Amino acid sequence: MTASAKPVLVIGAGVQGLTSAVVLAEQGRAVRIRTAERPGETTSAAAGALWGPALLRPADKVLHWVTRSHAEFTALARDERTGVRLVPGRMAARHPLGEALPPEVHLIPDLRRCDREELPAGFVDGYAGTLPLIDMPGYLAYLVERFRAAGGEIVLSGVPSLADATAEADVVVNCTGVGARELVGDPGVQPVWGQQVVVRNPGVQDYFIELSRGGEFVSWMPHADRLVLGGIAVDGEWSRAPRPDVGAAILHRCAEVEPRLADVEVSGDVVGLRPGREQVRVEAEEFNGATVVHDYGHGGSGVALSWGCAFEVAELIG
């Protein structure tokens, strides 16, 4: 494939769209983002967000993407302006985890099994380790600044159809998340509804995430004076409205595990629609004489896969 004289058109300004746009712009391409939502309004802005193993398909590509992303986030953590930090914490379960681990855990240099006394009441197994933690509102703002510094343009305007996109550009990058269901007619894309509660941080410094078999779990992600509490995953729900009962249940579950979270000051609730799909789609096709590169279907691992997928998007464009 050859580069077009027209700007590359990236559809979507979540973490996939912004990261792909940054990579392409920093390679010297003219890039325009069109988005129906400002970056701070996207599902990406509602994420916790913690880099971690992504149990998705295709497994070999996912391993490559998550590994590349870990290297990028580790480098970004050296600059406090990015919103990325390396933070210690625990990943724990109420059931035995066994001995098999995802291959990407070798990237966690200090990973170790938790001692019994390190586990909260009701938890029977877990691991401790230092992971990249990303403050998403600040991080998305950093990506926007980096994109514009490379000459990129952001247009606040939705794209009605793929035909409209290919009429505007010879190279289109589709990073529309759950929007890909309608934009490209992919019925395999389903929303995975999530809600988190943002509270004033009472002094929690480490992350915690429950490795749950169900749709409800306990998690907290510390970002300076605020703490993002989770969580829940509901398949097939399209509403972006927070549910008070879900928020109350999250607060209750978190306080049961961490007493410091009882009676915390609540700042608000955030809701996002994770783009669920049987497997992540990162591939190119020809449409109306243009090259369209699809990059969607990352479920709850969009942040963790973002840099690896962005570099593959650039490779597919050529």
Secondary structure as the mmCIF struct_conf table of DSSP 4:
data_model
#
loop_
_struct_conf.conf_type_id
_struct_conf.id
_struct_conf.beg_label_comp_id
_struct_conf.beg_label_asym_id
_struct_conf.beg_label_seq_id
_struct_conf.end_label_comp_id
_struct_conf.end_label_asym_id
_struct_conf.end_label_seq_id
BEND BEND1 ALA A 5 LYS A 6
HELX_LH_PP_P HELX_LH_PP_P1 PRO A 7 PRO A 7
STRN STRN1 VAL A 8 ILE A 11
BEND BEND2 GLY A 14 GLY A 14
HELX_RH_AL_P HELX_RH_AL_P1 VAL A 15 GLU A 26
TURN_TY1_P TURN_TY1_P1 GLN A 27 GLY A 28
STRN STRN2 VAL A 31 THR A 35
BEND BEND3 ALA A 36 GLU A 37
HELX_RH_3T_P HELX_RH_3T_P1 PRO A 39 GLU A 41
BEND BEND4 THR A 42 THR A 42
HELX_RH_3T_P HELX_RH_3T_P2 THR A 43 ALA A 46
STRN STRN3 LEU A 50 LEU A 50
BEND BEND5 ARG A 57 PRO A 58
HELX_RH_AL_P HELX_RH_AL_P2 ALA A 59 LEU A 76
TURN_TY1_P TURN_TY1_P2 ALA A 77 ARG A 78
HELX_RH_3T_P HELX_RH_3T_P3 GLU A 80 THR A 82
BEND BEND6 GLY A 83 GLY A 83
STRN STRN4 VAL A 84 ALA A 93
BEND BEND7 ARG A 94 HIS A 95
BEND BEND8 GLU A 99 GLU A 99
HELX_RH_3T_P HELX_RH_3T_P4 PRO A 103 LEU A 107
TURN_TY1_P TURN_TY1_P3 PRO A 109 ASP A 110
STRN STRN5 ARG A 112 ARG A 113
HELX_LH_PP_P HELX_LH_PP_P2 CYS A 114 ASP A 115
HELX_RH_3T_P HELX_RH_3T_P5 ARG A 116 GLU A 118
BEND BEND9 LEU A 119 LEU A 119
HELX_LH_PP_P HELX_LH_PP_P3 PRO A 120 PRO A 120
TURN_TY1_P TURN_TY1_P4 ALA A 121 GLY A 122
STRN STRN6 ASP A 125 ILE A 134
HELX_RH_AL_P HELX_RH_AL_P3 MET A 136 ALA A 149
TURN_TY1_P TURN_TY1_P5 ALA A 150 GLY A 151
STRN STRN7 GLU A 153 LEU A 156
HELX_RH_AL_P HELX_RH_AL_P4 LEU A 162 GLU A 168
BEND BEND10 ASP A 170 ASP A 170
STRN STRN8 VAL A 171 ASN A 174
HELX_RH_3T_P HELX_RH_3T_P6 GLY A 177 GLY A 179
HELX_RH_AL_P HELX_RH_AL_P5 ALA A 180 LEU A 183
TURN_TY1_P TURN_TY1_P6 VAL A 184 GLY A 185
TURN_TY1_P TURN_TY1_P7 PRO A 187 GLY A 188
STRN STRN9 GLN A 190 ARG A 200
BEND BEND11 PRO A 202 GLY A 203
BEND BEND12 ASP A 206 ASP A 206
STRN STRN10 TYR A 207 GLU A 210
BEND BEND13 ARG A 213 GLY A 215
STRN STRN11 GLU A 216 HIS A 223
TURN_TY1_P TURN_TY1_P8 ALA A 224 ASP A 225
STRN STRN12 ARG A 226 ILE A 232
STRN STRN13 VAL A 234 ASP A 235
TURN_TY1_P TURN_TY1_P9 GLY A 236 GLY A 236
BEND BEND14 ALA A 241 ALA A 241
HELX_RH_AL_P HELX_RH_AL_P6 PRO A 244 VAL A 257
HELX_RH_3T_P HELX_RH_3T_P7 PRO A 259 LEU A 261
TURN_TY1_P TURN_TY1_P10 ALA A 262 ASP A 263
HELX_LH_PP_P HELX_LH_PP_P4 VAL A 264 GLU A 265
STRN STRN14 VAL A 266 GLY A 276
BEND BEND15 GLU A 278 GLN A 279
STRN STRN15 ARG A 281 PHE A 287
TURN_TY1_P TURN_TY1_P11 ASN A 288 GLY A 289
STRN STRN16 ALA A 290 TYR A 296
HELX_RH_3T_P HELX_RH_3T_P8 GLY A 299 SER A 301
HELX_RH_AL_P HELX_RH_AL_P7 GLY A 302 ILE A 317
#
